[in-house]
Amino acid sequence: MFGLDDDMDEMTAGETAISYTDEFVDAALAKLDATFGEGYAKANPALVAGYIQACASNLGAFMTAASSVPQDGLADMFAAALEEMEDEMPAPAPKPKRRK
């Protein structure tokens, strides 16, 4: 589901979990340093750990919610969301008039 099934064909569940964890660590380091300044993440390992825990919790909640949606309903859900986004998009700007 959401790419996980494809990943499972090539990786074990443990390798997939490690891959997600690696992504969470990279995201934590980049985000914290970008927000608070270079080296902040390294100086605050407890904050990095909390960030990683929050990422894992959010992923778990997402996967749980996604698994409760019937697969045929999932496509409808995404189509409705896309339609809503398209409705909110502004109209394209008019083409400029050509000079003669």
N, C-alpha and C positions, 0 to 999 in steps of 0.2 A: 504494500500500500504506500502511495506517495513516494515511489522510488525504492522503498525498502525491499520489496519483493525482488526487484531487479538486482539490487545489491546482494541479496541473500543467495542468488544464483552463483555469484563469484566469490563471496566472502562468508565466513561463518558468522554467527550471531556475535561472538566475542570480538571478531575483527571489526564488525560494524559498530559495536559499542565503543571500541577504542578509537575508531575514526571520528565518531561524533564527539567524543571527549577531546580529542586533539583539536577539532574545530572550535569547541567551546573555549579551550585554553587560548588559542590564537585570538579568538574574538575578545576574550576578557583582557588580554594584554594590550591589544590594539585600542579597544574602546577606552579603557581606563587611562592609558597614556595620552590618547587624543583629548580626553576630557580634562585631565588634571595635570598633564605635563609629562614629558619624557622621564622614564624611570619610576613613576609613581606606582605602577603595578608591581614592580620588583620590590619596592620598599613596603608594600602592603599586601603580603601573601594571603592574609585572612579575607581581604576584600576580593581578591582573585578567586578564592575558594567559594565565597558567597555568590559571586557572579556565575561561576560554573554550576553551582547547585541550582541557582535560579534557571539557568538555561536547560538543565536536565529536567527540572520540574515542569517547565513550560512545554518541552518536547513530549514528556509523558502525558500531560493533560491534552495536548493536541492529538497525540496518537490514540488516546482513549476516546476522545470525542469523535475522531475520524472513523474509528472502528465501529462506532454505534450507528453510523449513517449507512443505510443499505446502499450497496454499490450502484444500483440503478438510480437511486436518489442522489448520489454524489454528483453525477454529471448534471442533473437538473439544478442542484445547488450552485455549482460553478457557473452554469449558463445564466442563472438568475443574477448572480453577483456580477458577472460580466455585463449583462444588460443594464444593470443599475449603474455601473461605472460609466458605460457609454452614454447613458442619459444625463449624467452629471458633467460630461465633457463639454467645454465651450465649443461653439461653432468655429470652423476654421476662418481665418482672416481672409477678406476678399483679395483677389489677385490685383496687383497694381496695374493701373492703366498704362498702356504703351504710349510712349512719346512718338510723335510723328515727325 
